[in-house]
Amino acid sequence: MKKLRKSLLTLSIVTAFSVIPFGVSAEESAVVKVSSVDEISAAMTKAQPGDTIVMRNGVWKDAAIVMEGEGKQNKPITLRAETPGHVVLTGASTLNIGGSYLVVDGLVFKDGGDIDDSGVIEFRVGDHEATHSRLTNVQMLDYNPQSNVKNTKWVGLYGSYNRVDHSYFKGKKNIGATMVVWREQPVEQHHVIDHNHFAGRPILRDDSGQVISNEAETLRIGTSTYSLSDSYTTVENNLFENNDGEIEMVSVKSGKNVIRGNTFLNNAATVTLRHGNGTHIENNFFFANGKANAGAIRVIGEDHVIANNYISGIVGSNTTRGAIVLTNGIPNSDLNKYFQVKNVLITHNTLVNNDNNIIVGDKKSGTNLLAPVDTIIANNVVQASGSPKLPLIKVIDDSAVLTYEGNFMYGAELGIEPVAGITQQNPQLALAEDGLYRADEESPIINALKNGAYSVKEDMDGQPRPQGNRDAGADEVSITPIRNKPLQPSDVGPEWLNGSE
C-alpha cells in the first residue's frame, strides 16, 4: 500500500482565512475554512458528521490532500472549494479519501506533474478504503507527467458504494486508465459512475511517438485476477467523446455490471466485455460518424444482455471494431485471455449506416478455437450503409451456434443462409427531427413482434413497450415522454462548468 507523502503545499495567494471551530452545537453543522494541507488534516481530526471543510480559492501546488473520517448517511463530511472551479490543484497534487460518507466537491486538477504513486485521486488512505463516499463537480485537465510511459491513473475507486458524478476528465495522454474500479478481493462493490464527461484521450504513444496498444482505457472495471466475481458497478448517463487511447475505451473485467444511458461520440475504441459474466449494456447511443477504427460493443464471456442500443456510423473492414462483435474463445482460458461467448442475448438494437454490423468470431487462429454458442440475436433492426463488400452478418467461424428471431435486416448481402428469424426487408428508417433514424409510418417493423420472448420493458428512449404487438429495434413508436436521449456536454460534467471547458 502506498505511503502518503508529506505536504509540499505552495499557495499563490497568501491571505489566510479565519477558522470557524467545529462543534458549534450539538444540532448545528460546522464550517471551517482552510488554507493548507496541514489545516485540512487538523480539521478532519475534529470533523463530525454534517461538517464542511472549505478550501480557499487559489492555486494549490504539490498538495497531498488526505480526507479521512466518518460521516453518516444524510450527514456526510464535505471537503469543497470556496468557489467551485477556483481551487486549482497542480504539479504533484493528489487526493486520498478514506472512511465513510465523505464528499469532495468542486475542485480542479490541472497541469499535473510527476507523482510518486500511480493514483492521483484514490478512494482509500493506506489500507482504509472509502464506502458511501462521493467525488463530484471535479474537473481534471491534462494532468499528465512529463513522460507518456509513466503509468498513472486519474481516479481509483476502492471500497464499496462510492460515486463519481458530474465531473469532467479531459486530455489524459500517458499510460494508465483514466478511471479504474479496483478489485483487490472478490466482493460486491456497487459503485456508481454517472453524468461525467470523458473527453479527448488521444492514441497512446511512447515518448518517441510509437503507438502503444494497451493500458490506455478511459474506464476499467476490475482486473483479471478477480474478473470471475461480480462488481455490480453501474455506469450511466455519461458522455464519452473522442477517446482513442486503445481498442478498449470501457474495459469490463468483472461481472454483473450495468452500462446504460450513455452516449459514445467519435471514439476510435469500443465498450469491451473483456472478462467476467452477466453484464448488461442497455439504452446507449453510439455515434461513430465515420471515424477510423471506431467500434461499439465487443463481447467476451457469458450471460451478457445487449439491448436497446442505437449504433451508427461505423466504417471500414476491421473485424474487431464492428457494431456488435462476438469474439472466439480459448479452451481452458487463463483469467487474462479469452473466454468463450455463451448464453448472450442481443435484442432490440438498431444498427444504422454501419459497414460492419454483427461479426461472429472476430478471430479464428492459433488458440482462439471456441466460437460463440447458445447466443440469441432477436428483434434487432439493421439498415446498412449499402457497402457491397461487407455482409450484414459476418460469420468468421461457422461453428458458432446462434438463434435468430424477429430481426429485420436490409441494405447489403445477409452473409449467411436465409433463416426464418431474419426478415430481409427494408425497415424504412428515416431521419427524424432529433437526428436519429426512426421507423416511418409505413415501416414493417411497427407491431411486428407478436410474442413476449426476449422482450424488454422499455425502449431506447425510456418509453414503455406494450405487452404485445411490439416494434422491432431499439425504438418503440410512442407518444409518451422521452426520458432517455443522446447526451450533450451541457447534460454532464460539473454544474459550475456545464460540461465544457
ABEGO torsion letter per residue (X at the ends): XBBBBBBABBBABABBBBBBBBGABAABBBBBBBABAAAAAAAAAABBBGBBBBBBBEBBBGBBBBBBBBBBBGBBBBBBBABBGABBBBEABBBBBBEBGBBBBGBBBBGBBBBABABABBBBBEABBBBGBBBBGBBBBGBBBABAABBBBABBBBEBGBBBBGBBBBGBABBEBABBBBBABBBBAGBBBBGBBBBGBBBBBBAAGBBBABGABABBBEBAAAAABBAGBBBBGBBBBGBAABABABBBABBGBBBBGBBBBGBBBBBBBABEBGBBBBGBBBBAGGBBGBBBBBBBEBGBBBBGBBBBGBBEABAABBABBBBBBBBGBBAABBBBBBGBBBBGBBBBGBABBBBBGABBBEABABBBBGBBBBGBBBBBAGBAABBABBBABAABBBBBBGBBBBGBBAGBBBBAABBBBBAGBBBBAAGBBBBBAABAABGABABABGBBABBAAGBBBBABGBBBEABBBBABBBABBBBBAAABEBAAAGGBX
